[in-house]
Amino acid sequence: MTVDYSQLYSDLAANMKVSAIRELLKYTNKPEVISFAGGLPNPGTFPLETMKRICNEVLDKWGTKALQYGETEGLSQFRDYLKKMYAASGELVDGDDLVITEGSQQALDLFGKVLLSQGDHLIAEAPTYLGGANAFLVYGCHVDHVEMDDDGMRMDLLAAALKKAKKSGRMPKFIYAIPTFQNPAGVTMPPARRKEFLDLVYQYDNLIILEDDPYGNLYFEGEPVKSLKSMDREGRVVSLKTVSKVLAPGFRCGIVTGPQEIVRKVVVAKQSADLCSPALTQFMAWQYMEQGNMPAQLELIRKMYRGKRDLMVKALKENMPEGVKWTYPKGGMFLWVTVQGVNTEELFMEAIKNNVAYVVGTAFYCDGRGKDSMRLNFSYAKDDEILEGIKRLSNAIRTQRKATPKK
């Protein structure tokens, strides 16, 4: 007797899609390949020595409690600390609650589980974070894209999309947005448009915003932009934050804040997913913050990433042929490149021949768009690799253009 495993899979399993980035990373394992593909924080910013000390302090002071199962909501001391911090910034108000997840990626999956049913619709930016899209699509929903410009999601197009959705009886369950140093495009929604965004959402019953905000503290110039959550007057915004981009991704600490009723549902969903997030890493993250280490850590990251952003933009200006455009991120880890007359999926293998890698633009859409685009990460590569990698990418684009038949 044989087993046809395909007959055993659930409807959810049928909706699961392989991560385009993870698949592309297979090509970057060769040491000679310079990769701009991963969304990796720079390990040079990880506070290794401080964490060694804090880990010992935590184990000395809390011992077995730090190694035991914890509350599903998260370590109470850590949650209390975060609640005070977010309340002071206006990001947590009466009626809100907070839960710790295993990275914000788990939070995206839990929100899909709590909010989405087969056939439901949601709205996301075009392009959008593919990890978010994949987390939602597994539940059988439809992702409707709204185009962006250099100031984020366009409100005229969002207004038209919502009007059309209401008329058709297919209102979105929520709007998924990364308004600050967006992944993948690197653009930021200014305060005036954020207000317009909220005012538009307030016109519709039962419509909320899922604000994914992993990069908000990684601004390179000026003052930080106020989050949608801190501007919200009606409890319409659920906020997802993480320590992955400001401390270390291995901690897997995501932070969800939002209306108590919806956060409670997330807690119930998390109970069946993993029971609780690791206590040890929560103790360590809490102590790191409480001991006042975070301001210097953030300044270190901002300085390093600002320099790498500047270096990549300079290299693009000096090397790219005509017809290539890119965004200018004022923070975060990514910029978005558009290449006139080139299919970046076809270009990818030529780039690999030149020992340089990126993520194809189509990975960030749910409808096949983005064939002329790519995402570049500037946070991870060494400075000399950024300069050399952009030269290699420029050469690959020139070669691909020559090989592409004129239409």
The 8 nearest C-alpha neighbors of each residue, nearest first, counted from 0:
[[1, 2, 3, 4, 6, 7, 5, 8],
 [2, 0, 3, 4, 6, 5, 7, 8],
 [1, 3, 4, 0, 6, 5, 7, 8],
 [4, 2, 5, 6, 1, 7, 8, 0],
 [3, 5, 6, 7, 2, 8, 1, 9],
 [4, 6, 7, 3, 8, 2, 13, 9],
 [5, 7, 4, 3, 8, 9, 2, 13],
 [8, 6, 4, 5, 9, 3, 2, 12],
 [7, 9, 5, 6, 12, 10, 13, 4],
 [10, 8, 12, 11, 13, 7, 6, 14],
 [9, 11, 13, 12, 14, 8, 139, 138],
 [12, 10, 14, 9, 13, 137, 138, 15],
 [11, 13, 9, 15, 14, 10, 8, 137],
 [12, 14, 10, 11, 15, 9, 8, 137],
 [15, 13, 137, 11, 12, 16, 139, 10],
 [16, 14, 137, 12, 13, 11, 17, 133],
 [17, 15, 18, 14, 133, 137, 13, 136],
 [16, 18, 19, 15, 22, 21, 133, 20],
 [19, 17, 21, 20, 16, 22, 130, 133],
 [20, 18, 22, 21, 362, 23, 17, 358],
 [19, 21, 23, 22, 18, 24, 358, 37],
 [22, 20, 24, 18, 23, 19, 25, 17],
 [21, 23, 19, 20, 24, 25, 18, 17],
 [24, 22, 20, 25, 21, 26, 19, 27],
 [23, 25, 27, 21, 26, 22, 20, 28],
 [26, 24, 23, 27, 22, 28, 21, 29],
 [25, 27, 24, 23, 28, 29, 351, 356],
 [28, 26, 24, 29, 25, 32, 34, 356],
 [29, 27, 26, 25, 30, 24, 32, 31],
 [28, 30, 27, 31, 32, 26, 354, 25],
 [31, 29, 32, 28, 27, 33, 354, 34],
 [30, 32, 29, 354, 33, 355, 27, 28],
 [33, 31, 354, 355, 30, 29, 27, 34],
 [34, 32, 355, 388, 354, 356, 384, 31],
 [33, 35, 356, 36, 355, 32, 27, 357],
 [34, 36, 376, 357, 375, 356, 37, 377],
 [37, 35, 357, 358, 34, 356, 376, 375],
 [38, 36, 39, 35, 376, 20, 34, 24],
 [39, 37, 376, 36, 40, 332, 379, 333],
 [38, 40, 37, 379, 41, 378, 376, 42],
 [41, 39, 379, 378, 244, 42, 38, 248],
 [40, 42, 379, 43, 44, 378, 39, 45],
 [43, 41, 44, 45, 40, 379, 247, 39],
 [42, 44, 41, 45, 46, 40, 379, 300],
 [45, 43, 42, 41, 46, 300, 299, 296],
 [44, 46, 42, 47, 43, 247, 246, 41],
 [47, 45, 49, 48, 50, 44, 246, 296],
 [46, 48, 50, 49, 45, 51, 44, 52],
 [47, 49, 51, 50, 46, 52, 53, 45],
 [50, 48, 52, 51, 46, 47, 53, 287],
 [49, 51, 53, 47, 52, 48, 54, 46],
 [52, 50, 48, 54, 49, 53, 47, 55],
 [51, 53, 49, 50, 55, 54, 56, 48],
 [54, 52, 56, 50, 55, 51, 57, 49],
 [55, 53, 57, 51, 56, 52, 50, 283],
 [54, 56, 58, 52, 53, 57, 59, 51],
 [57, 55, 53, 59, 54, 58, 60, 52],
 [58, 56, 54, 60, 59, 55, 61, 53],
 [57, 59, 62, 55, 61, 56, 60, 54],
 [58, 60, 56, 57, 62, 55, 61, 54],
 [59, 61, 57, 58, 62, 56, 55, 65],
 [62, 60, 58, 64, 57, 65, 59, 63],
 [63, 61, 58, 64, 59, 65, 60, 57],
 [62, 64, 66, 65, 67, 61, 58, 59],
 [65, 63, 67, 66, 62, 61, 278, 68],
 [64, 66, 279, 278, 63, 67, 62, 61],
 [67, 65, 63, 64, 279, 278, 68, 62],
 [68, 66, 64, 65, 63, 69, 278, 277],
 [69, 67, 278, 275, 66, 70, 277, 64],
 [70, 68, 275, 278, 67, 71, 74, 73],
 [69, 71, 73, 72, 275, 74, 68, 75],
 [70, 72, 275, 73, 274, 270, 69, 266],
 [73, 71, 98, 70, 99, 266, 74, 275],
 [72, 74, 99, 70, 71, 98, 75, 78],
 [73, 75, 77, 76, 78, 70, 281, 278],
 [74, 76, 78, 77, 73, 79, 70, 72],
 [77, 75, 79, 78, 74, 80, 285, 282],
 [78, 76, 80, 285, 74, 75, 79, 81],
 [77, 79, 75, 81, 80, 76, 82, 74],
 [80, 78, 82, 76, 77, 81, 75, 83],
 [79, 81, 77, 78, 83, 82, 76, 84],
 [82, 80, 84, 78, 83, 79, 85, 77],
 [81, 83, 79, 85, 84, 80, 86, 78],
 [84, 82, 86, 81, 80, 85, 87, 79],
 [83, 85, 81, 87, 82, 86, 80, 88],
 [86, 84, 90, 88, 82, 91, 87, 83],
 [85, 87, 91, 89, 83, 88, 84, 90],
 [86, 88, 84, 85, 89, 83, 90, 91],
 [89, 87, 85, 86, 90, 84, 229, 91],
 [90, 88, 229, 86, 87, 91, 85, 92],
 [89, 91, 229, 85, 228, 88, 86, 92],
 [90, 92, 86, 85, 89, 95, 82, 256],
 [93, 91, 95, 86, 94, 90, 89, 96],
 [94, 92, 95, 91, 96, 258, 86, 259],
 [93, 95, 259, 258, 92, 96, 257, 234],
 [96, 94, 258, 259, 257, 93, 92, 91],
 [95, 97, 259, 256, 257, 258, 262, 94],
 [96, 98, 256, 255, 257, 78, 262, 99],
 [97, 99, 72, 255, 73, 254, 100, 256],
 [98, 100, 254, 73, 253, 72, 252, 255],
 [101, 99, 253, 102, 252, 106, 276, 254],
 [102, 100, 251, 252, 105, 253, 276, 103],
 [101, 103, 253, 251, 252, 104, 100, 105],
 [102, 104, 253, 106, 105, 241, 239, 107],
 [105, 103, 107, 102, 106, 108, 130, 131],
 [106, 104, 108, 103, 107, 101, 102, 109],
 [105, 107, 103, 109, 104, 108, 100, 110],
 [108, 106, 104, 110, 105, 109, 131, 134],
 [107, 109, 134, 111, 105, 106, 110, 112],
 [110, 108, 112, 106, 111, 107, 265, 113],
 [111, 109, 113, 107, 112, 108, 114, 106],
 [110, 112, 108, 135, 115, 109, 114, 113],
 [111, 113, 109, 110, 114, 115, 108, 138],
 [114, 112, 110, 111, 109, 115, 265, 264],
 [115, 113, 111, 110, 112, 116, 172, 173],
 [116, 114, 111, 112, 119, 113, 138, 140],
 [115, 117, 119, 118, 138, 140, 139, 114],
 [116, 118, 139, 140, 119, 138, 115, 141],
 [117, 119, 140, 139, 116, 141, 120, 115],
 [120, 118, 140, 116, 117, 115, 141, 121],
 [121, 119, 171, 141, 140, 142, 172, 118],
 [120, 122, 171, 142, 173, 172, 174, 143],
 [121, 123, 174, 143, 142, 144, 175, 171],
 [124, 122, 175, 144, 174, 176, 143, 145],
 [123, 125, 145, 127, 126, 144, 152, 146],
 [126, 124, 146, 144, 127, 145, 147, 364],
 [125, 127, 363, 124, 364, 183, 128, 184],
 [128, 126, 124, 363, 125, 129, 123, 364],
 [129, 127, 131, 130, 182, 363, 183, 132],
 [128, 130, 132, 363, 131, 133, 127, 362],
 [131, 129, 133, 132, 128, 134, 104, 18],
 [130, 132, 134, 129, 133, 128, 107, 135],
 [131, 133, 129, 135, 134, 130, 136, 128],
 [134, 132, 136, 130, 135, 131, 129, 137],
 [133, 135, 108, 131, 132, 136, 137, 130],
 [136, 134, 111, 132, 133, 137, 138, 131],
 [137, 135, 133, 138, 139, 140, 134, 132],
 [136, 138, 14, 15, 139, 135, 11, 134],
 [139, 137, 136, 140, 135, 117, 11, 116],
 [140, 138, 117, 136, 137, 118, 14, 116],
 [141, 139, 119, 118, 136, 117, 120, 138],
 [140, 142, 120, 119, 143, 121, 118, 136],
 [141, 143, 121, 122, 120, 144, 123, 140],
 [144, 142, 122, 121, 123, 141, 145, 120],
 [143, 145, 123, 125, 124, 122, 142, 146],
 [146, 144, 124, 125, 157, 123, 156, 152],
 [145, 147, 125, 152, 124, 153, 144, 148],
 [148, 146, 152, 151, 153, 125, 124, 145],
 [147, 149, 150, 151, 153, 152, 146, 186],
 [148, 150, 151, 186, 147, 187, 326, 188],
 [151, 149, 188, 148, 187, 186, 189, 152],
 [150, 152, 188, 147, 148, 187, 149, 186],
 [151, 153, 147, 146, 124, 154, 148, 145],
 [154, 152, 147, 156, 155, 146, 157, 151],
 [153, 155, 157, 156, 158, 152, 196, 195],
 [156, 154, 158, 157, 153, 159, 160, 152],
 [155, 157, 159, 154, 158, 153, 160, 145],
 [158, 156, 154, 160, 159, 155, 161, 145],
 [157, 159, 155, 161, 156, 160, 154, 162],
 [160, 158, 156, 162, 157, 161, 163, 155],
 [159, 161, 157, 163, 158, 162, 164, 156],
 [162, 160, 164, 158, 163, 159, 165, 157],
 [161, 163, 159, 165, 164, 160, 158, 166],
 [162, 164, 160, 166, 161, 165, 159, 167],
 [165, 163, 170, 161, 169, 167, 166, 162],
 [164, 166, 168, 162, 170, 167, 163, 161],
 [165, 167, 163, 164, 168, 162, 169, 170],
 [168, 166, 164, 165, 169, 163, 170, 162],
 [167, 169, 165, 166, 170, 164, 163, 171],
 [170, 168, 164, 167, 165, 171, 120, 119],
 [169, 171, 164, 165, 168, 172, 120, 161],
 [172, 170, 121, 120, 173, 122, 169, 119],
 [171, 173, 121, 120, 206, 170, 119, 114],
 [174, 172, 207, 171, 121, 208, 206, 175],
 [173, 175, 122, 208, 121, 123, 209, 176],
 [176, 174, 209, 123, 208, 122, 210, 173],
 [175, 177, 210, 178, 123, 211, 209, 124],
 [176, 178, 211, 181, 179, 210, 212, 182],
 [179, 177, 188, 187, 176, 181, 151, 180],
 [178, 180, 187, 181, 177, 215, 188, 212],
 [181, 179, 185, 187, 186, 331, 330, 214],
 [180, 182, 185, 177, 179, 186, 184, 183],
 [183, 181, 184, 128, 185, 333, 180, 127],
 [182, 184, 181, 185, 374, 333, 128, 335],
 [185, 183, 335, 182, 334, 181, 186, 333],
 [184, 186, 181, 180, 328, 334, 333, 182],
 [187, 185, 180, 181, 184, 328, 149, 151],
 [188, 186, 179, 180, 178, 150, 151, 189],
 [187, 189, 150, 151, 178, 192, 179, 193],
 [190, 188, 192, 191, 187, 193, 150, 224],
 [191, 189, 193, 192, 194, 188, 224, 225],
 [192, 190, 194, 193, 189, 195, 188, 196],
 [191, 193, 195, 194, 190, 189, 196, 188],
 [194, 192, 196, 190, 195, 191, 197, 189],
 [193, 195, 197, 191, 192, 196, 198, 190],
 [194, 196, 192, 198, 193, 197, 199, 191],
 [197, 195, 193, 199, 194, 198, 192, 200],
 [196, 198, 200, 194, 199, 195, 201, 193],
 [199, 197, 201, 195, 200, 196, 194, 202],
 [198, 200, 196, 197, 201, 202, 195, 158],
 [199, 201, 197, 202, 198, 203, 196, 206],
 [202, 200, 198, 199, 203, 197, 204, 233],
 [201, 203, 200, 199, 198, 204, 197, 206],
 [204, 202, 201, 200, 206, 205, 199, 161],
 [203, 205, 206, 202, 201, 200, 207, 170],
 [206, 204, 203, 207, 172, 173, 235, 201],
 [205, 207, 204, 173, 203, 172, 200, 235],
 [208, 206, 235, 173, 236, 174, 205, 209],
 [209, 207, 174, 236, 173, 210, 175, 235],
 [208, 210, 175, 237, 236, 174, 238, 176],
 [211, 209, 238, 176, 177, 208, 237, 212],
 [210, 212, 239, 177, 176, 238, 209, 213],
 [211, 213, 240, 214, 239, 215, 210, 177],
 [214, 212, 240, 241, 215, 211, 244, 239],
 [215, 213, 331, 217, 216, 212, 180, 179],
 [214, 216, 217, 212, 179, 213, 218, 223],
 [217, 215, 214, 218, 223, 297, 245, 213],
 [218, 216, 214, 330, 331, 215, 301, 219],
 [217, 219, 330, 216, 220, 329, 223, 301],
 [220, 218, 330, 329, 305, 301, 217, 221],
 [221, 219, 218, 329, 222, 330, 223, 305],
 [220, 222, 223, 219, 218, 224, 329, 330],
 [221, 223, 224, 220, 218, 219, 225, 216],
 [224, 222, 218, 225, 221, 216, 215, 220],
 [223, 225, 226, 222, 190, 189, 215, 179],
 [226, 224, 223, 229, 227, 190, 230, 228],
 [225, 227, 228, 229, 224, 230, 90, 215],
 [226, 228, 230, 229, 231, 193, 225, 236],
 [227, 229, 226, 231, 230, 236, 90, 238],
 [228, 230, 90, 89, 226, 227, 231, 225],
 [231, 229, 227, 228, 232, 226, 225, 194],
 [230, 232, 228, 229, 233, 227, 234, 236],
 [233, 231, 234, 230, 235, 229, 197, 228],
 [234, 232, 235, 231, 201, 236, 197, 230],
 [233, 235, 236, 232, 258, 231, 257, 237],
 [234, 236, 207, 233, 208, 231, 237, 206],
 [237, 235, 208, 228, 234, 207, 209, 238],
 [236, 238, 257, 209, 256, 210, 208, 239],
 [239, 237, 210, 256, 255, 211, 209, 257],
 [238, 240, 255, 211, 212, 254, 210, 103],
 [241, 239, 254, 213, 212, 253, 103, 255],
 [242, 240, 253, 243, 213, 254, 252, 103],
 [241, 243, 245, 246, 244, 252, 247, 253],
 [248, 244, 242, 247, 241, 246, 245, 251],
 [243, 245, 242, 246, 40, 247, 248, 213],
 [246, 244, 242, 243, 247, 297, 296, 300],
 [245, 247, 242, 243, 244, 45, 248, 46],
 [246, 248, 243, 249, 45, 250, 244, 245],
 [243, 249, 247, 250, 251, 244, 242, 246],
 [248, 250, 251, 247, 243, 252, 280, 246],
 [249, 251, 248, 280, 252, 247, 243, 242],
 [252, 250, 102, 101, 249, 248, 253, 243],
 [253, 251, 102, 101, 250, 242, 241, 100],
 [252, 254, 102, 241, 103, 100, 99, 101],
 [255, 253, 99, 240, 241, 239, 98, 100],
 [256, 254, 239, 98, 97, 238, 99, 240],
 [257, 255, 97, 238, 96, 237, 95, 254],
 [256, 258, 237, 95, 96, 259, 262, 238],
 [259, 257, 95, 260, 261, 94, 234, 96],
 [258, 260, 95, 96, 262, 261, 94, 263],
 [261, 259, 263, 258, 262, 264, 95, 257],
 [260, 262, 264, 263, 259, 258, 265, 257],
 [261, 263, 265, 259, 264, 260, 257, 258],
 [264, 262, 266, 260, 261, 265, 259, 267],
 [263, 265, 267, 261, 262, 266, 268, 260],
 [264, 266, 262, 268, 263, 267, 109, 269],
 [265, 267, 269, 263, 264, 268, 72, 270],
 [268, 266, 264, 270, 269, 265, 263, 271],
 [269, 267, 265, 266, 270, 271, 109, 264],
 [268, 270, 272, 266, 271, 267, 265, 273],
 [271, 269, 274, 267, 268, 272, 273, 71],
 [270, 272, 269, 268, 273, 274, 267, 266],
 [271, 273, 269, 270, 274, 268, 275, 109],
 [272, 274, 275, 270, 271, 269, 276, 71],
 [275, 273, 270, 71, 271, 272, 269, 276],
 [276, 274, 71, 273, 70, 69, 277, 270],
 [275, 277, 101, 100, 278, 73, 71, 99],
 [278, 276, 279, 280, 275, 281, 68, 69],
 [277, 279, 281, 65, 280, 69, 282, 276],
 [280, 278, 65, 282, 281, 277, 66, 283],
 [279, 281, 283, 282, 250, 278, 277, 284],
 [280, 282, 284, 278, 283, 279, 285, 74],
 [283, 281, 279, 285, 280, 284, 286, 278],
 [282, 284, 280, 286, 281, 285, 287, 54],
 [283, 285, 287, 281, 286, 282, 280, 288],
 [286, 284, 282, 77, 288, 283, 287, 281],
 [287, 285, 289, 283, 288, 284, 290, 282],
 [286, 288, 284, 285, 290, 289, 292, 283],
 [289, 287, 285, 291, 286, 290, 293, 292],
 [288, 290, 286, 291, 287, 285, 292, 80],
 [289, 291, 288, 287, 292, 286, 293, 285],
 [292, 290, 289, 288, 293, 287, 294, 295],
 [293, 291, 288, 290, 287, 294, 295, 296],
 [292, 294, 296, 295, 288, 291, 297, 287],
 [295, 293, 297, 296, 292, 298, 291, 299],
 [296, 294, 298, 297, 293, 292, 299, 291],
 [297, 295, 293, 299, 294, 298, 300, 292],
 [298, 296, 300, 294, 299, 295, 293, 301],
 [297, 299, 295, 301, 296, 300, 302, 294],
 [300, 298, 296, 302, 297, 301, 295, 303],
 [299, 301, 297, 303, 298, 302, 304, 44],
 [302, 300, 298, 304, 303, 299, 217, 305],
 [301, 303, 305, 299, 300, 304, 298, 306],
 [304, 302, 300, 306, 305, 301, 299, 307],
 [305, 303, 307, 301, 306, 378, 302, 300],
 [306, 304, 308, 302, 307, 303, 219, 301],
 [307, 305, 309, 303, 304, 308, 310, 302],
 [306, 308, 304, 310, 309, 305, 377, 311],
 [309, 307, 305, 311, 310, 306, 304, 377],
 [308, 310, 306, 312, 307, 311, 313, 305],
 [309, 311, 307, 313, 308, 312, 306, 314],
 [310, 312, 314, 308, 313, 309, 385, 315],
 [311, 313, 315, 309, 314, 310, 308, 316],
 [314, 312, 310, 316, 311, 315, 309, 317],
 [315, 313, 311, 317, 312, 316, 386, 318],
 [316, 314, 312, 318, 319, 313, 317, 311],
 [317, 315, 313, 314, 318, 319, 312, 311],
 [318, 316, 314, 315, 313, 319, 312, 320],
 [319, 317, 315, 316, 314, 390, 393, 320],
 [318, 320, 393, 315, 316, 317, 323, 321],
 [321, 319, 323, 322, 318, 393, 397, 396],
 [322, 320, 323, 319, 339, 324, 338, 318],
 [321, 323, 339, 338, 320, 324, 340, 337],
 [322, 324, 338, 321, 337, 339, 320, 319],
 [325, 323, 337, 336, 322, 338, 326, 335],
 [326, 324, 336, 335, 337, 327, 334, 323],
 [325, 327, 335, 334, 328, 185, 336, 184],
 [326, 328, 329, 334, 325, 185, 186, 312],
 [329, 327, 185, 330, 186, 326, 334, 180],
 [330, 328, 219, 218, 327, 220, 180, 331],
 [331, 329, 218, 219, 217, 328, 180, 332],
 [330, 332, 180, 214, 217, 333, 218, 185],
 [331, 333, 378, 376, 377, 330, 304, 334],
 [334, 332, 376, 185, 375, 377, 183, 331],
 [333, 335, 185, 184, 375, 326, 374, 328],
 [336, 334, 184, 374, 325, 326, 373, 375],
 [335, 337, 325, 373, 372, 324, 374, 338],
 [336, 338, 372, 324, 371, 323, 325, 339],
 [339, 337, 323, 371, 341, 372, 322, 340],
 [338, 340, 322, 341, 323, 337, 371, 324],
 [339, 341, 338, 342, 400, 371, 322, 403],
 [342, 340, 339, 371, 338, 343, 400, 346],
 [341, 343, 371, 370, 345, 344, 346, 340],
 [342, 344, 346, 345, 371, 370, 359, 341],
 [345, 343, 347, 346, 342, 359, 370, 348],
 [346, 344, 343, 342, 347, 348, 349, 341],
 [345, 347, 343, 349, 344, 348, 342, 350],
 [346, 348, 350, 344, 349, 345, 343, 351],
 [347, 349, 351, 350, 346, 352, 345, 344],
 [350, 348, 352, 346, 351, 347, 395, 353],
 [349, 351, 353, 347, 348, 395, 352, 355],
 [350, 352, 354, 348, 353, 355, 349, 356],
 [353, 351, 349, 350, 354, 348, 355, 395],
 [352, 354, 350, 351, 355, 391, 349, 395],
 [355, 353, 32, 351, 352, 33, 31, 350],
 [354, 356, 33, 32, 351, 350, 34, 353],
 [357, 355, 34, 35, 36, 351, 350, 33],
 [358, 356, 36, 35, 375, 374, 34, 359],
 [359, 357, 36, 374, 373, 360, 20, 375],
 [360, 358, 373, 361, 344, 343, 362, 357],
 [359, 361, 373, 369, 372, 362, 363, 370],
 [360, 362, 369, 363, 364, 370, 368, 359],
 [363, 361, 360, 364, 359, 19, 129, 358],
 [364, 362, 129, 126, 127, 361, 360, 128],
 [363, 365, 361, 126, 366, 362, 368, 367],
 [364, 366, 367, 142, 363, 132, 368, 362],
 [365, 367, 364, 368, 361, 144, 142, 143],
 [368, 366, 361, 365, 364, 369, 370, 362],
 [367, 369, 361, 366, 370, 364, 360, 365],
 [368, 370, 360, 361, 372, 371, 367, 364],
 [371, 369, 342, 361, 372, 343, 360, 368],
 [370, 372, 342, 338, 369, 343, 337, 341],
 [373, 371, 337, 360, 369, 336, 370, 338],
 [374, 372, 360, 359, 336, 358, 335, 375],
 [373, 375, 335, 358, 183, 334, 357, 336],
 [374, 376, 35, 334, 333, 357, 36, 335],
 [375, 377, 333, 35, 332, 378, 36, 38],
 [376, 378, 379, 332, 307, 308, 333, 375],
 [379, 377, 332, 304, 41, 376, 40, 380],
 [380, 378, 41, 39, 377, 40, 381, 376],
 [381, 379, 384, 385, 378, 377, 382, 35],
 [382, 380, 384, 383, 385, 379, 307, 378],
 [381, 383, 385, 384, 380, 386, 307, 310],
 [382, 384, 386, 385, 381, 387, 380, 388],
 [385, 383, 381, 387, 382, 386, 388, 380],
 [384, 386, 388, 382, 383, 387, 311, 380],
 [387, 385, 383, 384, 389, 388, 314, 390],
 [386, 388, 384, 390, 389, 385, 383, 391],
 [389, 387, 391, 385, 390, 384, 386, 355],
 [388, 390, 392, 391, 387, 386, 393, 385],
 [391, 389, 393, 387, 388, 392, 318, 394],
 [392, 390, 388, 394, 389, 393, 353, 395],
 [391, 393, 389, 395, 394, 390, 350, 388],
 [394, 392, 390, 396, 319, 395, 391, 389],
 [393, 395, 391, 397, 392, 396, 398, 390],
 [394, 396, 392, 398, 350, 393, 397, 349],
 [397, 395, 399, 393, 394, 398, 400, 392],
 [398, 396, 394, 400, 395, 399, 393, 401],
 [397, 399, 395, 401, 396, 400, 394, 402],
 [400, 398, 402, 396, 401, 397, 395, 403],
 [401, 399, 403, 397, 402, 398, 396, 341],
 [400, 402, 398, 399, 403, 397, 404, 396],
 [401, 403, 399, 400, 404, 398, 397, 405],
 [402, 404, 400, 401, 399, 405, 341, 340],
 [405, 403, 406, 402, 401, 400, 399, 340],
 [404, 406, 403, 340, 400, 401, 402, 341],
 [405, 404, 403, 340, 341, 400, 402, 401]]
